[in-house]
Amino acid sequence: MLKPVLFNTEMVKAILEGRKTSTRRIIKPQPKQPVPLGFISDSTDGKRIGYYGWGQDKYGGIIDIAKPPYRAGDILYVRETWRKKTIDKAGHIEIQYKADFNEEELACYGKRGGYAPCKWKPSIHMPKVAARIFLKVTDIKVQRLQDITEREVLKEGIKRYHFNMNMPDAYGDTLYTDHKLAFKTLWNSTVNKKDIDVYGWDADPYVWIIEFQRIEKEK
């Protein structure tokens, strides 16, 4: 069974360019117990196998558990910003994806003359049949957000940062001196402002690390 996963336009571009092979997602609710115990490999009724648990100490029983959104081997279809466009008088429809357009191309000619922003549909509303990007989950891990390494930042699709100063590159993208600063900026841009104290970078929440590889669309 195919499962959906949402990405914003910049992250879709990173996947298409082969730069992004992992994503981090908030664990909700956040565990209240301090010690991560790992994935459950056995249980009395078998219902919690594959869940992740936290306890009061490494010898204590599992008190908090969380179910991963995906498991290794799952196939995901990417929901991205999209729209339908009639391409001829016969009424044939073409699916267009925002990630395929540059800033100049994102302006559409209005009925009253002049250019106006195109009307795109949010990724959450993309049906399965419109998807073009498919991912196979290769691994699931649990980590504190701030424990991300330099290598993991690059796997998240972050462009390499400048060794000397925080500065824009030739394309206007900011290059940071520190990999964590670069990822902090990206992460906080995806968190709702009202949740920033709980799920923002400084809160250092637990997250799912979902690693994947892009595959061809299954027939």
Accessible surface in RSA format (square Angstrom, percent):
REM  Atomic radii and reference values for relative SASA: ProtOr
REM  Chains: A
REM  Algorithm: Lee & Richards
REM  Probe-radius: 1.40
REM  Slices: 20
REM RES _ NUM      All-atoms   Total-Side   Main-Chain    Non-polar    All polar
REM                ABS   REL    ABS   REL    ABS   REL    ABS   REL    ABS   REL
RES MET A   1   195.54 101.3 122.84  81.3  72.70 173.1  96.32  81.9  99.22 131.5
RES LEU A   2    44.95  25.0  35.36  25.3   9.60  24.1  35.36  24.8   9.60  25.8
RES LYS A   3    58.91  28.7  58.71  36.0   0.20   0.5  28.75  25.9  30.16  32.1
RES PRO A   4    52.19  38.0  46.89  42.7   5.31  19.3  46.89  38.7   5.31  33.0
RES VAL A   5     3.17   2.1   0.77   0.7   2.41   5.8   3.17   2.8   0.00   0.0
RES LEU A   6    60.27  33.6  55.13  39.4   5.14  12.9  55.20  38.8   5.07  13.6
RES PHE A   7    11.16   5.6   3.76   2.3   7.40  19.2  10.71   6.5   0.45   1.3
RES ASN A   8    71.37  49.2  58.12  56.2  13.24  31.9  41.78 100.6  29.58  28.6
RES THR A   9    26.32  18.7  22.93  23.2   3.40   8.1  18.75  25.2   7.57  11.5
RES GLU A  10   103.51  59.4 101.64  76.9   1.87   4.5  49.00  94.8  54.51  44.5
RES MET A  11    23.48  12.2  23.48  15.5   0.00   0.0  21.99  18.7   1.49   2.0
RES VAL A  12     0.08   0.1   0.08   0.1   0.00   0.0   0.08   0.1   0.00   0.0
RES LYS A  13    55.70  27.2  54.82  33.6   0.89   2.1  26.79  24.1  28.91  30.8
RES ALA A  14     0.03   0.0   0.03   0.1   0.00   0.0   0.03   0.0   0.00   0.0
RES ILE A  15     5.91   3.4   1.55   1.2   4.36  10.5   1.55   1.1   4.36  11.8
RES LEU A  16    55.91  31.1  31.01  22.2  24.90  62.6  31.11  21.8  24.81  66.8
RES GLU A  17   110.54  63.5  76.13  57.6  34.41  81.9  42.82  82.8  67.72  55.3
RES GLY A  18    57.50  70.9   0.00   N/A  57.50  70.9  32.74  89.8  24.76  55.5
RES ARG A  19    72.14  30.3  60.23  30.7  11.90  28.3  53.45  73.0  18.69  11.3
RES LYS A  20     7.98   3.9   3.85   2.4   4.13   9.8   0.63   0.6   7.35   7.8
RES THR A  21    51.58  36.7  50.85  51.6   0.72   1.7  46.14  62.0   5.44   8.2
RES SER A  22     2.23   1.9   2.23   3.0   0.00   0.0   0.99   2.1   1.24   1.7
RES THR A  23     7.90   5.6   7.90   8.0   0.00   0.0   1.28   1.7   6.62  10.0
RES ARG A  24     9.50   4.0   0.91   0.5   8.59  20.5   0.38   0.5   9.12   5.5
RES ARG A  25    68.97  29.0  67.61  34.5   1.36   3.2  36.19  49.5  32.78  19.9
RES ILE A  26    32.63  18.6  15.85  11.8  16.79  40.5  15.85  11.4  16.79  45.6
RES ILE A  27     0.48   0.3   0.48   0.4   0.00   0.0   0.48   0.3   0.00   0.0
RES LYS A  28   135.02  65.9 106.39  65.3  28.63  68.2  56.40  50.8  78.63  83.8
RES PRO A  29   114.91  83.8 107.01  97.5   7.90  28.7 110.26  91.0   4.65  28.9
RES GLN A  30    42.81  23.9  30.38  22.2  12.43  29.6  25.61  54.5  17.20  13.0
RES PRO A  31    23.20  16.9   0.96   0.9  22.24  80.8   5.33   4.4  17.87 111.0
RES LYS A  32   187.07  91.3 153.32  94.1  33.75  80.4 102.29  92.1  84.77  90.3
RES GLN A  33    35.58  19.9  32.14  23.5   3.44   8.2   0.11   0.2  35.47  26.9
RES PRO A  34    88.76  64.7  66.92  61.0  21.84  79.4  74.34  61.4  14.42  89.6
RES VAL A  35    40.73  26.8  40.03  36.2   0.71   1.7  40.73  35.4   0.00   0.0
RES PRO A  36    63.90  46.6  47.29  43.1  16.60  60.4  47.29  39.0  16.60 103.2
RES LEU A  37    56.00  31.2  19.34  13.8  36.66  92.2  24.79  17.4  31.22  84.0
RES GLY A  38    21.35  26.3   0.00   N/A  21.35  26.3  19.21  52.7   2.14   4.8
RES PHE A  39    84.57  42.3  59.25  36.7  25.32  65.9  59.25  35.9  25.32  72.5
RES ILE A  40    17.84  10.2  10.09   7.5   7.76  18.7  15.42  11.1   2.43   6.6
RES SER A  41    99.65  84.2  75.49 100.8  24.16  55.6  46.82  99.7  52.84  74.0
RES ASP A  42   113.33  79.4  96.79  96.3  16.54  39.1  28.83  67.8  84.50  84.3
RES SER A  43    34.01  28.7  12.93  17.3  21.09  48.6  25.20  53.7   8.82  12.4
RES THR A  44   153.98 109.5 111.09 112.6  42.89 102.2  84.15 113.0  69.83 105.6
RES ASP A  45    93.81  65.7  60.68  60.4  33.13  78.3  36.44  85.8  57.36  57.2
RES GLY A  46    34.65  42.7   0.00   N/A  34.65  42.7  17.34  47.6  17.31  38.8
RES LYS A  47   159.23  77.7 138.64  85.1  20.59  49.0  88.50  79.7  70.73  75.3
RES ARG A  48   121.55  51.0 121.55  62.0   0.00   0.0  18.64  25.5 102.91  62.4
RES ILE A  49    70.53  40.1  67.71  50.4   2.83   6.8  67.71  48.8   2.83   7.7
RES GLY A  50    18.34  22.6   0.00   N/A  18.34  22.6  16.51  45.3   1.83   4.1
RES TYR A  51    43.77  20.4  43.77  24.9   0.00   0.0  16.00  12.0  27.76  34.2
RES TYR A  52    22.12  10.3  22.12  12.6   0.00   0.0   5.36   4.0  16.76  20.7
RES GLY A  53     0.00   0.0   0.00   N/A   0.00   0.0   0.00   0.0   0.00   0.0
RES TRP A  54     1.40   0.6   1.40   0.7   0.00   0.0   1.40   0.7   0.00   0.0
RES GLY A  55     0.00   0.0   0.00   N/A   0.00   0.0   0.00   0.0   0.00   0.0
RES GLN A  56   116.86  65.3 102.24  74.7  14.61  34.8  20.16  42.9  96.70  73.3
RES ASP A  57    67.80  47.5  67.09  66.8   0.72   1.7  28.87  68.0  38.93  38.8
RES LYS A  58   145.78  71.1 121.72  74.7  24.06  57.3  69.01  62.1  76.77  81.8
RES TYR A  59   185.42  86.6 150.11  85.4  35.31  91.9 124.24  93.4  61.17  75.4
RES GLY A  60    32.02  39.5   0.00   N/A  32.02  39.5  22.79  62.5   9.23  20.7
RES GLY A  61    56.63  69.8   0.00   N/A  56.63  69.8  40.14 110.1  16.49  36.9
RES ILE A  62    75.27  42.8  45.54  33.9  29.73  71.7  45.54  32.8  29.73  80.7
RES ILE A  63    90.59  51.6  61.88  46.1  28.71  69.2  65.65  47.3  24.95  67.7
RES ASP A  64    32.39  22.7  29.58  29.4   2.80   6.6   9.91  23.3  22.47  22.4
RES ILE A  65    57.75  32.9  32.52  24.2  25.23  60.8  32.52  23.4  25.23  68.5
RES ALA A  66    11.42  10.5   5.10   7.9   6.31  14.4  11.42  16.1   0.00   0.0
RES LYS A  67   131.83  64.3 111.63  68.5  20.20  48.1  56.11  50.5  75.72  80.7
RES PRO A  68     8.44   6.2   2.32   2.1   6.12  22.2   2.32   1.9   6.12  38.0
RES PRO A  69    56.51  41.2  31.27  28.5  25.24  91.8  43.53  35.9  12.98  80.7
RES TYR A  70    24.13  11.3  23.01  13.1   1.13   2.9   9.47   7.1  14.66  18.1
RES ARG A  71   111.97  47.0 110.51  56.3   1.46   3.5  51.75  70.7  60.22  36.5
RES ALA A  72    68.62  63.1  41.33  63.8  27.29  62.1  41.64  58.6  26.98  71.5
RES GLY A  73    40.39  49.8   0.00   N/A  40.39  49.8  23.24  63.8  17.14  38.4
RES ASP A  74    29.32  20.5  24.89  24.8   4.42  10.5   4.42  10.4  24.89  24.8
RES ILE A  75    26.56  15.1  25.17  18.7   1.40   3.4  25.17  18.1   1.40   3.8
RES LEU A  76     1.81   1.0   1.81   1.3   0.00   0.0   1.81   1.3   0.00   0.0
RES TYR A  77    10.12   4.7  10.12   5.8   0.00   0.0   0.44   0.3   9.68  11.9
RES VAL A  78     0.01   0.0   0.00   0.0   0.01   0.0   0.00   0.0   0.01   0.0
RES ARG A  79    49.97  21.0  49.97  25.5   0.00   0.0   0.00   0.0  49.97  30.3
RES GLU A  80     1.66   1.0   1.66   1.3   0.00   0.0   1.37   2.7   0.29   0.2
RES THR A  81    26.15  18.6  25.05  25.4   1.10   2.6   7.90  10.6  18.25  27.6
RES TRP A  82     6.79   2.7   6.79   3.3   0.00   0.0   6.79   3.6   0.00   0.0
RES ARG A  83    30.19  12.7  30.19  15.4   0.00   0.0  12.46  17.0  17.73  10.7
RES LYS A  84   116.78  57.0  93.21  57.2  23.58  56.1  37.06  33.4  79.73  84.9
RES LYS A  85    99.46  48.5  95.55  58.6   3.91   9.3  51.09  46.0  48.36  51.5
RES THR A  86    79.74  56.7  58.99  59.8  20.75  49.4  35.28  47.4  44.46  67.2
RES ILE A  87    93.58  53.3  59.13  44.1  34.44  83.0  65.10  46.9  28.48  77.3
RES ASP A  88    62.54  43.8  45.36  45.1  17.18  40.6  41.39  97.4  21.15  21.1
RES LYS A  89   218.90 106.8 177.99 109.2  40.92  97.4 129.63 116.7  89.28  95.1
RES ALA A  90    80.89  74.4  37.15  57.3  43.74  99.5  50.00  70.4  30.89  81.8
RES GLY A  91    39.39  48.6   0.00   N/A  39.39  48.6  23.71  65.1  15.68  35.1
RES HIS A  92   107.18  58.6 102.69  71.4   4.49  11.5  74.77  77.1  32.41  37.7
RES ILE A  93    92.03  52.4  60.89  45.4  31.14  75.1  60.89  43.8  31.14  84.5
RES GLU A  94    72.69  41.7  68.34  51.7   4.35  10.4  21.55  41.7  51.14  41.8
RES ILE A  95    54.50  31.0  38.24  28.5  16.26  39.2  38.24  27.5  16.26  44.1
RES GLN A  96    21.80  12.2  18.65  13.6   3.15   7.5   8.25  17.6  13.55  10.3
RES TYR A  97    25.58  11.9  24.80  14.1   0.78   2.0  15.07  11.3  10.51  13.0
RES LYS A  98    64.22  31.3  63.68  39.1   0.54   1.3  12.25  11.0  51.97  55.4
RES ALA A  99    11.68  10.7   0.67   1.0  11.01  25.0   0.67   0.9  11.01  29.2
RES ASP A 100    80.72  56.5  47.08  46.9  33.64  79.5  27.41  64.5  53.31  53.2
RES PHE A 101    41.51  20.8  37.03  22.9   4.48  11.6  38.57  23.4   2.94   8.4
RES ASN A 102    80.35  55.4  72.15  69.7   8.20  19.7  39.74  95.6  40.61  39.3
RES GLU A 103   142.02  81.5 128.62  97.3  13.40  31.9  66.55 128.7  75.47  61.6
RES GLU A 104   155.72  89.4 136.26 103.1  19.45  46.3  58.74 113.6  96.98  79.2
RES GLU A 105    91.64  52.6  74.91  56.7  16.74  39.8  35.07  67.8  56.57  46.2
RES LEU A 106    28.49  15.9  25.10  18.0   3.39   8.5  25.56  17.9   2.93   7.9
RES ALA A 107    43.21  39.7  29.49  45.5  13.72  31.2  31.33  44.1  11.88  31.5
RES CYS A 108    40.94  31.0  36.42  40.6   4.52  10.6  26.25  66.5  14.69  15.8
RES TYR A 109   155.80  72.7 126.50  72.0  29.30  76.2  91.93  69.1  63.87  78.7
RES GLY A 110    22.56  27.8   0.00   N/A  22.56  27.8  21.77  59.7   0.79   1.8
RES LYS A 111   216.17 105.5 170.50 104.6  45.67 108.7 122.37 110.1  93.80  99.9
RES ARG A 112   241.19 101.3 200.89 102.4  40.30  95.9  81.60 111.5 159.59  96.7
RES GLY A 113    39.12  48.2   0.00   N/A  39.12  48.2  17.67  48.5  21.46  48.1
RES GLY A 114    42.87  52.9   0.00   N/A  42.87  52.9  35.18  96.5   7.70  17.2
RES TYR A 115   166.11  77.6 130.27  74.1  35.83  93.2  85.64  64.4  80.46  99.2
RES ALA A 116    46.16  42.4  42.46  65.5   3.70   8.4  46.15  65.0   0.01   0.0
RES PRO A 117   119.96  87.4 102.85  93.8  17.12  62.2 107.04  88.4  12.92  80.3
RES CYS A 118    16.99  12.8   0.11   0.1  16.88  39.7   2.62   6.6  14.37  15.5
RES LYS A 119   190.55  93.0 171.61 105.3  18.94  45.1 119.25 107.3  71.31  76.0
RES TRP A 120    42.61  17.1  14.75   7.1  27.86  65.4  14.06   7.5  28.56  46.3
RES LYS A 121    86.41  42.2  85.70  52.6   0.71   1.7  55.37  49.8  31.05  33.1
RES PRO A 122    71.09  51.8  63.67  58.0   7.42  27.0  70.74  58.4   0.35   2.2
RES SER A 123    19.38  16.4  17.55  23.4   1.82   4.2   0.68   1.4  18.70  26.2
RES ILE A 124    95.32  54.2  87.44  65.1   7.88  19.0  87.44  63.0   7.88  21.4
RES HIS A 125   120.31  65.8 101.00  70.2  19.32  49.4  73.12  75.4  47.20  54.9
RES MET A 126     0.98   0.5   0.00   0.0   0.98   2.3   0.13   0.1   0.85   1.1
RES PRO A 127    53.33  38.9  44.72  40.8   8.62  31.3  53.33  44.0   0.00   0.0
RES LYS A 128    96.93  47.3  89.21  54.7   7.73  18.4  47.44  42.7  49.49  52.7
RES VAL A 129   131.62  86.6 106.26  96.2  25.37  61.1 112.88  98.1  18.74  50.8
RES ALA A 130     5.36   4.9   1.81   2.8   3.55   8.1   5.08   7.2   0.27   0.7
RES ALA A 131     4.41   4.1   0.00   0.0   4.41  10.0   0.00   0.0   4.41  11.7
RES ARG A 132    63.76  26.8  45.63  23.3  18.13  43.2  32.30  44.1  31.46  19.1
RES ILE A 133     0.17   0.1   0.00   0.0   0.17   0.4   0.17   0.1   0.00   0.0
RES PHE A 134     5.82   2.9   5.26   3.3   0.56   1.5   5.26   3.2   0.56   1.6
RES LEU A 135     0.00   0.0   0.00   0.0   0.00   0.0   0.00   0.0   0.00   0.0
RES LYS A 136    82.68  40.3  82.68  50.7   0.00   0.0  25.60  23.0  57.08  60.8
RES VAL A 137     1.23   0.8   0.00   0.0   1.23   3.0   0.00   0.0   1.23   3.3
RES THR A 138    66.50  47.3  41.42  42.0  25.09  59.8  39.03  52.4  27.47  41.5
RES ASP A 139    52.29  36.6  52.27  52.0   0.01   0.0   9.23  21.7  43.05  42.9
RES ILE A 140    18.32  10.4   8.82   6.6   9.50  22.9   8.82   6.4   9.50  25.8
RES LYS A 141    84.17  41.1  82.53  50.6   1.64   3.9  45.93  41.3  38.24  40.7
RES VAL A 142    26.91  17.7   1.44   1.3  25.47  61.4   1.44   1.3  25.47  69.1
RES GLN A 143    30.87  17.3  25.06  18.3   5.81  13.8  14.42  30.7  16.45  12.5
RES ARG A 144    87.86  36.9  86.02  43.8   1.84   4.4  18.93  25.9  68.94  41.8
RES LEU A 145     0.00   0.0   0.00   0.0   0.00   0.0   0.00   0.0   0.00   0.0
RES GLN A 146    52.75  29.5  51.93  38.0   0.83   2.0   7.35  15.6  45.40  34.4
RES ASP A 147    81.00  56.7  69.27  69.0  11.73  27.7  16.86  39.7  64.14  64.0
RES ILE A 148     0.93   0.5   0.00   0.0   0.93   2.2   0.00   0.0   0.93   2.5
RES THR A 149    67.31  47.9  63.41  64.3   3.90   9.3  63.78  85.7   3.53   5.3
RES GLU A 150    81.94  47.0  79.03  59.8   2.91   6.9  18.14  35.1  63.80  52.1
RES ARG A 151   185.57  77.9 181.08  92.3   4.49  10.7  63.61  86.9 121.97  73.9
RES GLU A 152    31.52  18.1  31.52  23.8   0.00   0.0  13.67  26.4  17.85  14.6
RES VAL A 153     0.00   0.0   0.00   0.0   0.00   0.0   0.00   0.0   0.00   0.0
RES LEU A 154    43.48  24.2  37.61  26.9   5.87  14.8  37.90  26.6   5.58  15.0
RES LYS A 155    60.97  29.7  58.74  36.0   2.22   5.3  34.35  30.9  26.61  28.3
RES GLU A 156     4.65   2.7   4.65   3.5   0.00   0.0   0.00   0.0   4.65   3.8
RES GLY A 157     2.86   3.5   0.00   N/A   2.86   3.5   0.02   0.1   2.84   6.3
RES ILE A 158    26.13  14.9  19.40  14.5   6.73  16.2  21.80  15.7   4.34  11.8
RES LYS A 159    88.24  43.0  77.42  47.5  10.82  25.8  55.16  49.6  33.08  35.2
RES ARG A 160   169.44  71.1 161.18  82.2   8.26  19.7  65.19  89.1 104.25  63.2
RES TYR A 161    50.04  23.4  32.00  18.2  18.04  47.0  25.54  19.2  24.50  30.2
RES HIS A 162    43.55  23.8  39.07  27.2   4.48  11.5  25.15  25.9  18.40  21.4
RES PHE A 163   183.53  91.8 151.09  93.6  32.44  84.4 158.07  95.8  25.45  72.8
RES ASN A 164    86.82  59.9  65.42  63.2  21.40  51.5   3.14   7.6  83.68  80.9
RES MET A 165    95.81  49.6  92.85  61.4   2.96   7.0  67.86  57.7  27.94  37.0
RES ASN A 166    80.32  55.4  51.92  50.2  28.39  68.4  18.44  44.4  61.87  59.8
RES MET A 167    65.09  33.7  63.09  41.8   2.00   4.8  62.30  53.0   2.79   3.7
RES PRO A 168    84.22  61.4  77.71  70.8   6.51  23.7  77.71  64.2   6.51  40.5
RES ASP A 169    36.48  25.6  20.32  20.2  16.16  38.2  19.83  46.7  16.64  16.6
RES ALA A 170   104.69  96.3  55.85  86.2  48.84 111.1  69.17  97.4  35.51  94.1
RES TYR A 171   186.64  87.1 152.66  86.9  33.98  88.4 111.80  84.0  74.84  92.3
RES GLY A 172    55.43  68.4   0.00   N/A  55.43  68.4  29.48  80.9  25.94  58.1
RES ASP A 173    58.06  40.7  54.32  54.1   3.73   8.8  14.77  34.8  43.29  43.2
RES THR A 174    66.02  47.0  47.15  47.8  18.88  45.0  16.46  22.1  49.56  74.9
RES LEU A 175    29.33  16.3  28.67  20.5   0.66   1.7  29.33  20.6   0.00   0.0
RES TYR A 176    37.28  17.4  37.10  21.1   0.18   0.5  23.39  17.6  13.88  17.1
RES THR A 177    58.42  41.6  39.72  40.3  18.70  44.6  22.11  29.7  36.31  54.9
RES ASP A 178    61.97  43.4  59.91  59.6   2.06   4.9  23.00  54.1  38.98  38.9
RES HIS A 179    34.17  18.7  34.07  23.7   0.10   0.3  26.81  27.6   7.36   8.6
RES LYS A 180    74.42  36.3  74.40  45.7   0.01   0.0  35.63  32.1  38.79  41.3
RES LEU A 181    61.35  34.2  59.02  42.2   2.33   5.9  60.80  42.7   0.56   1.5
RES ALA A 182     5.49   5.0   2.67   4.1   2.81   6.4   2.67   3.8   2.81   7.4
RES PHE A 183     3.53   1.8   3.53   2.2   0.00   0.0   3.53   2.1   0.00   0.0
RES LYS A 184    64.73  31.6  64.73  39.7   0.00   0.0  22.55  20.3  42.18  44.9
RES THR A 185    64.11  45.6  55.64  56.4   8.47  20.2  52.69  70.8  11.42  17.3
RES LEU A 186    35.60  19.8  30.76  22.0   4.84  12.2  35.11  24.7   0.49   1.3
RES TRP A 187    17.14   6.9  16.09   7.8   1.05   2.5  17.14   9.1   0.00   0.0
RES ASN A 188    44.06  30.4  35.06  33.9   9.00  21.7  16.07  38.7  28.00  27.1
RES SER A 189    86.07  72.7  43.24  57.7  42.83  98.7  47.88 102.0  38.19  53.5
RES THR A 190    81.84  58.2  43.15  43.7  38.69  92.2  44.85  60.2  36.99  55.9
RES VAL A 191    22.15  14.6   8.15   7.4  14.00  33.7  12.44  10.8   9.70  26.3
RES ASN A 192    84.46  58.2  68.58  66.3  15.88  38.2  22.53  54.2  61.93  59.9
RES LYS A 193   187.73  91.6 175.60 107.7  12.13  28.9 119.64 107.7  68.09  72.5
RES LYS A 194   164.32  80.2 125.18  76.8  39.15  93.2 105.14  94.6  59.18  63.0
RES ASP A 195    35.48  24.9  35.19  35.0   0.29   0.7   1.19   2.8  34.29  34.2
RES ILE A 196    62.28  35.4  57.86  43.1   4.42  10.6  57.86  41.7   4.42  12.0
RES ASP A 197   127.82  89.5 104.10 103.6  23.73  56.1  35.06  82.5  92.76  92.5
RES VAL A 198    82.68  54.4  74.57  67.5   8.11  19.5  78.30  68.0   4.37  11.9
RES TYR A 199    36.05  16.8  36.05  20.5   0.00   0.0  12.40   9.3  23.65  29.2
RES GLY A 200     0.95   1.2   0.00   N/A   0.95   1.2   0.95   2.6   0.00   0.0
RES TRP A 201    19.92   8.0  19.51   9.4   0.41   1.0   4.47   2.4  15.45  25.1
RES ASP A 202   113.75  79.7  88.20  87.8  25.55  60.4  37.34  87.9  76.41  76.2
RES ALA A 203    39.91  36.7   7.68  11.8  32.23  73.3  18.79  26.5  21.11  55.9
RES ASP A 204    35.94  25.2  35.94  35.8   0.00   0.0  11.71  27.6  24.23  24.2
RES PRO A 205     3.48   2.5   0.35   0.3   3.13  11.4   3.48   2.9   0.00   0.0
RES TYR A 206    14.88   6.9  14.88   8.5   0.00   0.0   8.54   6.4   6.34   7.8
RES VAL A 207     0.00   0.0   0.00   0.0   0.00   0.0   0.00   0.0   0.00   0.0
RES TRP A 208     9.45   3.8   9.45   4.6   0.00   0.0   1.89   1.0   7.57  12.3
RES ILE A 209     4.11   2.3   4.11   3.1   0.00   0.0   4.11   3.0   0.00   0.0
RES ILE A 210     0.47   0.3   0.47   0.3   0.00   0.0   0.47   0.3   0.00   0.0
RES GLU A 211    24.69  14.2  24.69  18.7   0.00   0.0   3.07   5.9  21.62  17.7
RES PHE A 212     9.10   4.6   2.97   1.8   6.13  16.0   2.97   1.8   6.13  17.5
RES GLN A 213    91.05  50.9  88.45  64.6   2.60   6.2  25.46  54.2  65.59  49.7
RES ARG A 214   121.81  51.1  92.80  47.3  29.01  69.1  34.23  46.8  87.58  53.1
RES ILE A 215    40.83  23.2  28.47  21.2  12.36  29.8  36.15  26.0   4.68  12.7
RES GLU A 216   156.42  89.8 146.67 111.0   9.74  23.2  66.06 127.8  90.35  73.8
RES LYS A 217   122.01  59.5 104.13  63.9  17.88  42.6  66.21  59.6  55.80  59.4
RES GLU A 218   104.26  59.9  86.25  65.3  18.01  42.9  34.43  66.6  69.84  57.0
RES LYS A 219   245.68 119.9 171.04 104.9  74.64 177.7 150.01 135.0  95.67 101.9
END  Absolute sums over single chains surface
CHAIN  1 A    13830.5      10938.5       2892.0       7473.8       6356.7
END  Absolute sums over all chains
TOTAL         13830.5      10938.5       2892.0       7473.8       6356.7
